[in-house]
């Protein structure tokens, strides 16, 4: 059995199933390139059959990524599998990941199929996929809650049909580490041809044990692939966190004795990019990538770290991308320095016009705040990527007035399909007044279910990053906006969310 653990990142597929976390093609491509810099082994780029947008994103990533395997999810049917294979054409290395539910509950209530029908469909799906690509992964959805005898039967059959990776998901986050590890071990021991495939774990975090369960699946169960997401992004409580599971294996190599191909110096940049793209803010005390992950407030801790870092630090901050020299550019910085920093942050802009536009916005921002941080640049690029789309709504300008004892007033100018409109309103506060002014003109009828403000960097001159989550007719979207003026950032975020509501791309529910 190999000592190498394959890291399978599903941020762009399973992570995107978080409410409002859907990404457009350009955003997905930018994150995929950062994952490639991180040296992720397999990038699950999306679910090609779910929508034309997802198909385009998988196709674009498949053509652009050279060093990682690009994967597309598909249900166990010919249409989904054909669509995945078509999207993956042109990839240096491709994989089709097909799945079907195998627990009694899912088969009866969701699929309305008998076990024998599921068994036959799984075999046929893997056989069909294997004729299209050499690398096929099979997942029995809700595998951890499936009957063991049936699971052994179906896994043996799909390996015989050519499945090269067997993934056993804890789809609902029900597992306990020791039990899950032994569950994988038992399957591997009972399936006669288990040595003909790589075994994989895919754990959700509903009980807060996704990382622990994944590590147990590797250490006890003998799995050699871990499926995870940046920042643990995912529906409900999320998925196994890439940064945590990678640093656990690396830091405790004395226990696990396993190797990884990940270049950990790019972890923090990937975390920031995913956070600012999706609007899912990283909590300050998040392991590895949280703002407080390497901070020491206690006097005893500070004294110890100053004398010897390893008294309280088990990892070096630099190893995951943290740097003491956070201020990197200012208003006197030139275009080449800006372009170089974009490359270091994993942002690739092919067209000179795009670089020039981003640089102009950078100079504008540098005139407004003296210190420019990596987070500022990523937020700026993210805003630019959104602005470059064919948007229905686009921010132009805003003025507002608030005074103690008086009701705040706001007046905003924005474009609707390229035509400028002006609207004004009062509100309970300047943010409320600004968003009500937008809604008075747009009349979307959407319900705001989340409003979140995050300081991109330290100090009072930091840019504010605002996330607005809107819900309308069963659709949930996140809009993100950033600006040194928090009221402007709020308006940008609201317009961004409205633009996403305008997108009518239908998606098909996929594996959890």
Buried (B, 14 or more C-beta within 10 A) or exposed (E): EEEBBBBBBBBBBBBBBBBBBBBBBBBBBBBBBBBBBBBBBBBBBBBBBBBEBBBBBBBBBBBBBEBBBBBBBBBBBEEBBBBBBBBBEEBEBBBBBBBBBBBBEBBEEEBEBEBEEBBBBBBBBBBBBBEBBEBBBBBBBBBBBBEEEBBBBBBBBBBBBBBBBBBBBBBBBBBBBEEBBBBBBBBBEBBEEBEBBBBBBBBBBBBEBBBBBBBBBBBBBBBBBBBBBBBBBBBBEBBBBBBBBBBBBBBBEEEBEBEBBBEBBBBBBBBBBBBBBBBBBBEEEBBBBBBEBBEBEEEEBEEBBEEEBEEBBEBEBEBBBBEEEEEBBEBEBEBEBBBBBBEBBBBBBEEEEBBEBBBEBBBEBBEEBEBBBBBBBBBBBBBBBBBEBEBBBBBEEBEBEBEEEEEBBBBBBBBBEEEEBEBBBBBEBBBBBBBBBBBEBBEBEBEEEBBBBBBBBEEEEBBBBBBBBBBBEEBBBBBBBBBBBBBBBBBBBBBBBBBBBEBEEEBEEBBB
